[in-house]
Amino acid sequence: MDLLDPKTVPERVVKRSVRVAGHRTSVTLEAAFWPVLIGLAEARGQSLDALVTEVDAARRGNLSSALRVFVLRALRDAAPDAHH
């Protein structure tokens, strides 16, 4: 998905089926998050399911929220002038 393409609606909600710890479930996130999550999983040598399972194991609240925060932290940490 090209987030700079004016036809793309990054805030559109997309539901995907994932396997978390061996169990099928659905996760709903804005469209802009999915390609970033997939890219992060690939960069770590993981499947999307493995990454979601890892985030799920460490979360305290809602899985969708935990995934959004995971993406935000990963992008912040990757930024050359990241302020922690």
C-alpha positions as CSV (number, residue, x, y, z in Angstrom):
1,M,0.0,0.0,0.0
2,D,1.3,3.4,-1.0
3,L,0.4,5.7,1.9
4,L,1.3,8.7,-0.3
5,D,-1.2,7.7,-3.0
6,P,-4.2,10.0,-2.7
7,K,-6.5,7.1,-3.4
8,T,-5.3,5.2,-0.4
9,V,-7.3,5.7,2.8
10,P,-4.8,4.9,5.6
11,E,-7.4,5.3,8.3
12,R,-9.7,2.8,6.7
13,V,-10.2,-0.1,9.1
14,V,-9.0,-3.6,7.9
15,K,-9.7,-6.8,9.7
16,R,-7.2,-9.7,9.2
17,S,-7.2,-13.2,10.4
18,V,-4.1,-14.1,12.3
19,R,-2.9,-17.1,14.4
20,V,-1.9,-16.1,17.9
21,A,-0.2,-18.8,19.9
22,G,-1.8,-21.4,17.6
23,H,-5.3,-20.0,17.8
24,R,-7.1,-18.2,15.0
25,T,-8.4,-14.7,15.8
26,S,-9.2,-11.5,14.0
27,V,-7.3,-8.2,14.5
28,T,-8.7,-4.9,13.3
29,L,-6.3,-2.1,12.5
30,E,-6.2,0.9,10.3
31,A,-4.9,0.0,6.8
32,A,-1.8,2.1,7.3
33,F,-0.5,-0.3,10.1
34,W,-0.6,-3.6,8.2
35,P,2.2,-3.0,5.7
36,V,4.4,-1.6,8.5
37,L,3.7,-4.7,10.8
38,I,4.4,-7.0,7.9
39,G,7.7,-5.2,7.1
40,L,8.7,-5.3,10.8
41,A,8.0,-9.0,11.0
42,E,10.1,-9.6,7.8
43,A,13.0,-7.4,9.1
44,R,13.0,-9.6,12.3
45,G,12.9,-12.8,10.3
46,Q,9.4,-13.6,11.6
47,S,6.0,-14.3,10.2
48,L,3.3,-11.8,10.9
49,D,1.6,-14.5,13.2
50,A,4.9,-14.8,15.2
51,L,5.2,-11.1,15.6
52,V,1.5,-10.7,16.7
53,T,2.0,-13.6,19.1
54,E,5.0,-11.9,20.6
55,V,3.1,-8.6,21.0
56,D,0.1,-10.5,22.4
57,A,2.3,-12.2,25.1
58,A,3.6,-8.8,26.3
59,R,0.4,-6.8,26.2
60,R,-1.6,-5.5,29.1
61,G,-4.7,-4.3,27.2
62,N,-6.3,-4.6,23.8
63,L,-4.3,-6.4,21.1
64,S,-5.1,-3.9,18.4
65,S,-3.9,-1.1,20.6
66,A,-0.8,-3.0,21.6
67,L,0.0,-3.5,17.9
68,R,-0.4,0.2,17.2
69,V,2.0,1.1,20.1
70,F,4.5,-1.6,18.9
71,V,4.5,0.0,15.4
72,L,4.9,3.5,16.9
73,R,7.8,2.4,19.1
74,A,9.5,0.6,16.3
75,L,9.2,3.6,14.0
76,R,10.4,6.0,16.8
77,D,13.3,3.8,17.6
78,A,14.3,3.6,13.9
79,A,14.2,7.4,13.4
80,P,17.7,8.9,13.3
81,D,16.7,11.7,15.6
82,A,14.5,9.7,17.9
83,H,13.8,11.3,21.3
84,H,13.0,8.8,24.0
